[in-house]
């Protein structure tokens, strides 16, 4: 299927492949390229060199917050008289500025960095009247994909916004014939059954003759007619028998069914007549509402109520006795920010969505609040207006995991 094509254009932008440096000396670009390089420094950070200037940057994390530390040397000797700052630009364009203060022989960032710790880094160093600048990507959980490839893969996005989250409860039950759509047909007057033309399974129309009975009193025959259209469910008598008060035929109409849902004590206070219900049977679902609430039959176990929900079965695909699951909406709450549940994925024990920006996709860990069967409230991790992946988000997850494995390998 086209929806499952391999996203061969996805790739992870790694730090080592895109590091650049520039200084304020007035030298040409070729001169700068000849002098810039990156490796790991003695403190375990990223080491960047430009002629006699060396900058080492180390990112540490504690309690979910990141901090930056830096070491600056000239000719392998620590430098004290300088101004150092960094600008961190996230996928959505939001920038974070970090300024540094000296702490013994290294420099500590004054500002803590909130997650996600994925950004483009720009360091500015002013030393002896000269301006030095380095830029590099420091990405976590990010892949790049062209708009064309995303369209072919069926990846769609939407903007995060506020809306309604429903409070819901789940219930289970079975489908039954509505009482008004079933009838035991009896003779109006006792007598001899001359004929019964209807058999089990026959579809009959309202007013159709089902049997002829000869009255004991008048010795005249009269007709037993169908009170409504339906199907003969049971036949209890035959021609030649005497009709009294016993049922002769049972007629049902299953074009409209009831779902009888069992409500337990902890649910009863919240469930009311008229509330919206979504019924599920396999892959199919129907929208309806609670028509009535009645006590459940006394079985000697936990006391329960029965919620009756009407269900259209004009296509005949359902049958009495089918087992259904129901989601009952007991209330609605407006929330400032929510996401489509189709967007949610699990990565490294966290619930994430994938932010989209500039033909790149990046995981964002979320803190969720209320949730219904369509949306989840976002308490932290996303901003209103953020463009996030909804459909086929699992493809982004797969490529991030694949790219991460290749990077570590």
N, C-alpha and C positions, 0 to 999 in steps of 0.2 A: 504494500500500500504506500501511496505517496506520503501519507502522514508519518510513516515510520522510516523515512529515508535517513541515512547516516549523515550527520552534519559534519562533513569532512572539512568545511571551512572554519570550524571552530578552532581556536588556539588560545593558549594561556600566555599572556604577556609577562615575561619574567624580568626580574630586576636586572640581571646581568646583561640582557640583550639590548637594553635601551638607555643605559646610563650616558648622560652627556654632561659636559662641563664647559663653562665659559668664564672669562675673567675680564677685569676692567683695565687691561694693560694697553689696549689699542692694537694688539696683534691680530693677524688674519685668522680665519677659521681653520685653515690648513695647519697653522702653527699650533692652535689649540688642540686639534685632533691628534697631533703628534705627541702631545704631553699628557692627555687625560687617560686614566686607567682606573680599574676598580678591582679590588680583591678584599680579603677579610683581614681586618686589623688586629692588633695585639689584644684588644679588649673584646673581640668577638663581633665587632660591628662592621658596617660597610666602609671600606677604605677608599677614598677618592683623592687623587693626586693631581696637582697642576704645578709643574716646575718644582719650586722649593716649598710649596704649600701643600700640606696634607690635612685632610678632613676625615675623621672617622665618626660615623653616626651609628648609635645602638638604640634599638627600640625594645623596651621591656614592658611587660604587662603584669598587672596585679589587680585582682578584684574586678576584672573586666575593663579596666582603664589602662591606657598605654601612656608611657612617658618616653621622652627622647633625651639622650645624653650625647655629648659631642666632645671630641678631643681635636684640638687644632695645634699643629706644629709647623715650624719653619726651619728647614735644615735639621729636622729631627729634634728640635728644641721646643718646649711648650711656649705658646704665645699668650700673653695676658691682656694686652691692650687692644681689644677688638670689639666689634659689635656683630652679633650673630642672631639670625632669625630664620624661621622656616615657615613656608605656606603649604598647607596640605589641601589639595583639591579633590573632592569626592566625585563619584560618577554623576551625581545630580547637579554638579557645579557649585555646591556649597563649599566654602573655604574656611579653613581653620588656621589661624596664625599662632605660631609658637615663638615666644621670645626666650632668650637664654640668660642665665646669670652664672657667674663663675663659682665653682665649688672645688676648692683646692686646685688641682691641676687639670680639671676638666670642666665642662659646661653642662648645666642641667636646664632642661626646658621648664619654664614656670607653669605652663598650662597642661592639664591632663587631657587626654584624647579619648573621647567617647567612641564606642563601637559604631559602625564597623571600622576596623583598622586597615582600610583599603583606600589608597589615594595616590595621586601624582604628587611627588615631593619636589619642592623648590627651596634650596638653601641659599641664603644671602650672607656673605661675609665681607665686612668692611675692615680693612687692615692697612695701616700706614697710608691712608688716602686712596687706596685702591679698592675696587669693588669686584668681588669674586662671586660667581653664581654657579650652582650645580642643579640639575633637574634629573629626576629618574622616577620610574613607576614603582610603587610598592603595593602590589595587588594581592588580595586574598579572595578566593572564590569568584574570580572574574574570567569570562571568556568573551571573545569577539565573534560576531556573526553578521554577515551582510543582511540588508533588508530583503534581498532577493531570496537568500537561503532560508531566512525565517519564514517568509511567505510560503515557500514550497513545503516547508515542514509543518505548516499549519499553526505556527506560534502566533498567538494573539495577545494583545495587552489592553489594559484599561487604566484609568486614573483612579488612585485611591481617594475616597471621599467618605463623607458621613452618610448616615441612613438609619434604617430601622433594623433592629435585631429582635426576632421573635423569641418569647419564652415558650418552650415546648415541652410536652411530656409524651412518652411513648406508651402505647397500649396494643393489645393483641385480641383477636376474636375470630369469629367465623361468620360466613354469610348465611342468611336465612331468608325464606320467603316472607315478604311483608304480610301481616295478618289480613289486610284488606284484599290481598291477592291470592287467597286460598280459601276454598269452601268445600265442605262435605255436603253433597247433594242428596236430599231425601225426598221421598214421595209426599205429596201434599195430603193425599188420602190413602188409607190402607187399601191394598188390592193386589191383583195378580199382575206380575210383570209380563207383558205380552212380548216386548222386545227391548234389547239394549244395543244400540248401534255403535256406541263409542267403546274403544279399547284403550288399554294403557299405552301412552305415548302419542295418541292421536291429538293433533292440533285442531281445536274447534273454535268457532266464532260465536260471539255473543248472540243469543237467540236461537242458536242451532238446536234441533231436536236430538236428544241423547238417549231417551227411552220413552216407551209407551206403556202406560199402566191402566188396567181396568179397575175402576173403583168398585169396592164391595157393596157400597150403598146404591149407587146409580146403575151399576153394571155398564157404565159407559167409559170409554177410553179417554185418557187425557195425556198430554205430552209433558215430559220433563225437559226443560230447556236450559242451555248454558247461561248463567247470569252475567258472565263476562268472557272475553276471549282468553284462551290459554291452552294448556296441555292436560290431558287426562293423566293424573299421577297414580291413582289407584282405582281398581274396579272391585267392588265388594259383592256384586249380585249378578245373576244370569236370568235369562228368560225362563218362565215357568215357576220361579220362586215367588213367594209372597212378600210384598213390600210393606213394612211397618214403619217403625221409627229409626231403623238402622240406616247408615249411609249406604247409598247405592254406588256413588262415584265420588272421587276426590279430584277437584279441579284446581290447578295452580297456574299462576302467570309469573314467570321469572324475569320479565323485562325490567322490573324494578326490584332490587334486593335491599335488604338491610344488613349492615355489618353490626353485630352485637359485640361491643368491646367491653372487656372486663377492666374496671377501675378499682384499684386497691385503696385502703384508707388514706394513705399519704397523698393520693392524687385527687381525692373527691372534693376537697375544698377549692381547688383551682379550676376544675373542669365545670363548665356551665353550658346550658342549652344555647345553641346558636353559634358556638365557637367553630372556627375553621378547622377542617381535618384533611390531611393528605393520607389516602389509603394506598398501600403498596402490596402488590402481589407479583412476585418475580420481578421482571424488568418494567412492568406496567404500573402506572399510578393514576389516581383519580382525586379530584378536588370535591369536597362536600362540606357539610356542617352537621353538628350534633342536633338531631331532631327531638330527642327526649332522653331523660335519665330515669331509670327505674331500678328498684332493688333487685339484686341477683337472687336466684333461688337459694334457699337455705340448704347448704351442703354440709353444715357442721364445721366448716373450716373458716378461714379468714373472711369476715363480712366484706362484701363487695357491692359495687353498683354496676349496672349495665348502661353503657352509652349507646344509643341507637343512631346509626348514620345511614342515610339513604344513598343508594348507589344505582346509577343508570346501567342497565344490562341489555339495552335494546339490540346490541350486536350478538347477544347470546354466547359470549366468550367466557362468562363466569357461570358458576353452578353453586347451588346451596351446598354448604359444607366446606367450601374453600376457606383456607386459613389465611388471614390478612394481618398485616402490621399497619398501625396507624400512628401518625404524628399529629398531635392535637396542639394547636396554637392557643395558649392560655393568656397571652399578653404580648405587648409590643413596647420596645424601648428605643428611643432615639439615641444614637451614639455619634460622636464627632468624627470617628474614623473606623472604617470596616474594609475587609477584603473578601473577595469571592473565594469560597472554600476550594474551588478547583485549582487555585493557585498554590495551595499549601503543600509543602514537601518537608520531609524530615532529613536533616543532614547533621551528622556528628551529635546526635541527641538533641538537636534544636529544631524548632519549627521555623521554616524560612519561606520567603517568597523571593522572586528574582526581579530585581530592578532593571529597567531598560533605559539606556541612554547612549546616544552617539554610536549605534551599532555595537554596543557592548552590553553584557548582562552580568549582574553581580548578585550574589546571595545576600539577603538581609535577614538576620535573626529577629523574630518577633516575640513580643510578650502579648498574649491574647487574653481577652476577657470573655464576655458573653458570646455564645455561639448558637446558631440554629442550623437548619439543614442546608442553607444557602450561603450564609455569610458568617464571618467571625469579627468581633470587635478587636481593634488594635489599640493596645495601651502604650506600646513603645516599639520603636524599630522602623517606623515608616512615617512619612509626612503627607499631609493632604496635597494632592496634585502629583505625587510620585507615580510614574508610569511603571506598572508591574505586569509580569506575564500571567495570563489566566489559563489559556488552553495549551496543552502539551508542555507544561512546565517541567515534566519529568525528563524531557529531552535535554533541557538546559542542565538539570541536575546530573544526568549521565555524562555529559561532556565535561562539566567541572570536575567530577570525580576522575574521569579518564585523564584529563589534563594534569590533575594533581598527582596521580599515580605516575604518569610519565615524567613529571618534573622531579619527583623524589627518586625515581629510578635512575 
